[in-house]
Amino acid sequence: MTDAGVTVRPEDVISASQPGPVLLVVDCPSVEYVERLVSHPQWEPYLAGGPAHDRVACVVHLSSAESLAAPRYQQWISTFHASTKVRSVT
């Protein structure tokens, strides 16, 4: 409440919340997991055409070198938004 007796509510002084950037961490320990990983429906919002695809700022891959080199894995990585930064930790 102000000195003038006016009650100030949060919506009076704070703008509507907006979703922020998304950071994804992917753990694919071996090539045997690639198909199951990349076909999981949980990724769909973040891939091209998904409702959150333009909010993915970075994808960190905690994956084996063999997994990262797999053609199916590379194809899946390419489906993220073009501005997404991809980092690998092997």
Backbone bond lengths (Angstrom), bond angles and torsions (degrees), N, CA, C in turn:
res aa  C-N    CA-C-N  psi(-1)  N-CA   C-N-CA  omega(-1)  CA-C   N-CA-C  phi
1 M - - - 1.428 - - 1.539 107.81 -
2 T 1.320 114.81 137.73 1.472 119.83 179.20 1.528 110.39 -84.06
3 D 1.344 116.19 171.55 1.465 120.96 177.10 1.529 111.40 -59.88
4 A 1.318 117.01 -27.39 1.465 121.60 -179.20 1.525 111.89 -83.52
5 G 1.341 116.78 0.96 1.457 120.08 178.26 1.520 114.46 86.89
6 V 1.315 117.41 10.12 1.467 121.21 -179.78 1.530 109.04 -88.85
7 T 1.307 115.89 129.49 1.458 120.46 176.30 1.526 109.03 -82.42
8 V 1.312 115.58 126.44 1.466 121.02 178.75 1.524 107.76 -103.38
9 R 1.325 114.94 121.58 1.464 121.49 179.38 1.526 109.38 -97.67
10 P 1.325 118.14 155.37 1.470 120.44 -179.64 1.531 113.05 -53.03
11 E 1.322 116.97 -41.51 1.474 119.37 -178.26 1.528 112.52 -66.86
12 D 1.334 117.72 -15.06 1.464 121.19 176.52 1.523 112.35 -76.67
13 V 1.316 117.27 -22.43 1.467 119.71 -173.76 1.526 114.61 -126.46
14 I 1.331 117.13 -6.88 1.467 121.02 -178.81 1.521 108.88 -119.70
15 S 1.310 116.44 132.15 1.466 119.28 177.46 1.528 109.42 -73.95
16 A 1.305 115.41 165.77 1.463 120.98 179.83 1.526 110.13 -59.48
17 S 1.310 115.54 143.28 1.465 118.66 179.65 1.529 109.62 -70.20
18 Q 1.306 114.63 147.73 1.458 121.53 178.76 1.516 107.91 -127.63
19 P 1.318 117.34 138.71 1.457 119.49 178.87 1.530 110.17 -62.00
20 G 1.302 115.99 139.82 1.459 121.06 -179.83 1.514 111.92 -94.35
21 P 1.323 116.54 -172.74 1.462 120.60 179.78 1.524 111.45 -67.32
22 V 1.311 115.34 156.02 1.461 122.66 -177.55 1.526 109.04 -112.42
23 L 1.316 115.86 135.82 1.463 123.34 172.88 1.521 106.59 -115.03
24 L 1.321 116.82 124.41 1.465 121.33 178.35 1.522 109.06 -109.00
25 V 1.318 116.80 137.91 1.458 122.56 175.32 1.524 106.75 -117.77
26 V 1.327 115.88 122.33 1.461 122.36 -176.56 1.520 108.80 -114.18
27 D 1.317 116.74 127.24 1.460 121.76 178.16 1.522 108.09 -117.77
28 C 1.317 116.30 109.94 1.462 121.59 179.64 1.534 106.94 -127.61
29 P 1.330 117.69 92.60 1.463 121.27 -171.28 1.524 115.80 -67.29
30 S 1.331 117.35 -25.52 1.465 118.73 178.93 1.524 109.79 -154.76
31 V 1.305 115.51 164.91 1.466 121.49 -176.40 1.532 111.49 -62.96
32 E 1.326 117.74 -22.52 1.464 121.04 179.26 1.537 111.76 -63.94
33 Y 1.323 118.26 -21.09 1.459 122.49 -178.56 1.532 113.43 -92.89
34 V 1.319 117.95 -9.57 1.464 121.43 -170.90 1.524 112.68 -56.95
35 E 1.302 118.65 -54.67 1.474 120.48 -175.09 1.525 111.40 -60.85
36 R 1.296 116.98 -44.59 1.467 119.98 -180.00 1.534 110.72 -64.02
37 L 1.314 116.60 -39.58 1.466 121.25 179.46 1.524 111.11 -63.97
38 V 1.325 116.40 -54.62 1.466 119.68 -172.53 1.527 113.51 -72.33
39 S 1.318 117.90 -19.14 1.462 119.90 -179.91 1.533 112.49 -96.39
40 H 1.315 117.54 2.10 1.470 120.23 -179.10 1.533 109.70 -69.66
41 P 1.335 117.62 130.97 1.470 121.15 -176.73 1.529 114.43 -64.96
42 Q 1.305 118.42 -16.75 1.465 120.78 -179.68 1.531 112.30 -63.02
43 W 1.330 117.84 -22.58 1.467 121.31 179.86 1.526 112.69 -79.77
44 E 1.321 118.54 -20.83 1.462 122.60 -171.04 1.531 115.07 -50.00
45 P 1.330 120.32 -42.50 1.471 118.50 -179.40 1.533 113.57 -61.92
46 Y 1.328 116.63 -23.29 1.460 121.08 -173.75 1.524 113.99 -97.55
47 L 1.308 117.22 -8.85 1.462 121.30 -179.09 1.526 110.35 -89.58
48 A 1.311 116.74 167.48 1.466 121.81 -179.54 1.526 110.21 -49.61
49 G 1.320 115.62 129.99 1.453 121.64 -179.52 1.514 114.31 90.22
50 G 1.331 117.45 -13.18 1.461 121.05 179.60 1.525 110.87 -79.60
51 P 1.335 117.47 159.94 1.465 120.61 -176.02 1.523 115.06 -64.81
52 A 1.322 118.37 -20.62 1.471 120.76 -178.49 1.525 112.17 -114.76
53 H 1.329 118.00 12.25 1.467 119.86 -173.58 1.524 112.94 -61.07
54 D 1.329 117.98 -32.59 1.459 119.87 -177.52 1.531 112.65 -84.58
55 R 1.335 117.34 -2.09 1.470 120.65 178.35 1.518 112.98 -98.31
56 V 1.338 117.82 -7.75 1.465 120.35 -179.60 1.524 108.49 -74.46
57 A 1.321 115.41 110.95 1.459 120.77 -177.79 1.520 111.66 -88.23
58 C 1.331 116.35 -34.76 1.460 119.40 -175.01 1.520 109.68 -155.18
59 V 1.327 115.31 142.00 1.457 121.87 172.93 1.523 106.70 -120.83
60 V 1.320 116.70 118.61 1.461 122.33 178.39 1.518 107.23 -100.68
61 H 1.326 115.71 124.63 1.459 121.13 -178.57 1.523 109.29 -105.00
62 L 1.335 116.32 114.99 1.457 122.85 173.58 1.527 105.55 -99.65
63 S 1.299 115.54 68.53 1.458 120.92 -169.61 1.509 110.86 -126.91
64 S 1.326 114.80 155.37 1.459 119.42 176.98 1.530 109.57 -67.37
65 A 1.308 116.37 154.73 1.465 121.16 177.69 1.524 110.33 -58.83
66 E 1.318 116.38 -37.12 1.468 121.14 178.79 1.531 110.84 -63.44
67 S 1.321 117.02 -42.30 1.469 120.70 178.63 1.519 110.73 -64.51
68 L 1.328 116.23 -46.29 1.464 120.63 -179.35 1.523 112.39 -59.78
69 A 1.318 116.92 -33.73 1.461 121.25 -177.70 1.529 113.37 -82.71
70 A 1.318 117.67 -12.36 1.467 120.80 -178.01 1.533 109.94 -62.40
71 P 1.329 118.13 132.27 1.469 121.03 -179.05 1.531 113.25 -54.61
72 R 1.321 118.17 -40.57 1.473 121.17 -179.40 1.525 110.56 -65.20
73 Y 1.313 117.11 -38.16 1.464 121.64 178.32 1.521 110.01 -66.83
74 Q 1.324 117.29 -43.72 1.462 121.96 178.55 1.524 111.05 -62.33
75 Q 1.323 116.63 -39.83 1.469 120.91 178.51 1.522 109.60 -63.67
76 W 1.324 116.60 -41.92 1.464 121.60 -179.98 1.525 110.74 -64.49
77 I 1.316 117.97 -43.95 1.467 122.00 178.40 1.531 110.08 -57.36
78 S 1.312 116.71 -38.23 1.467 120.32 -177.41 1.532 112.97 -69.34
79 T 1.335 117.87 -12.23 1.464 119.74 -179.45 1.531 113.00 -84.89
80 F 1.331 117.60 -4.15 1.461 119.71 174.37 1.524 108.39 -77.99
81 H 1.319 117.05 159.79 1.454 123.02 -179.67 1.529 110.83 -52.46
82 A 1.308 116.98 143.37 1.476 122.12 -176.23 1.526 113.02 -58.03
83 S 1.325 118.45 -29.08 1.466 120.24 -178.41 1.527 113.01 -85.94
84 T 1.326 117.49 -0.99 1.462 120.96 -179.18 1.523 110.79 -70.36
85 K 1.315 116.08 131.39 1.459 120.71 175.67 1.527 107.87 -85.50
86 V 1.316 115.66 134.58 1.463 121.32 -179.61 1.527 107.58 -114.99
87 R 1.306 116.98 125.34 1.463 123.31 179.47 1.517 108.38 -123.69
88 S 1.319 117.46 136.88 1.464 121.30 178.10 1.518 110.28 -116.00
89 V 1.300 113.77 138.80 1.455 122.01 173.90 1.510 105.41 -127.61
90 T 1.326 116.21 109.76 1.479 119.09 -178.25 1.502 110.98 -110.98
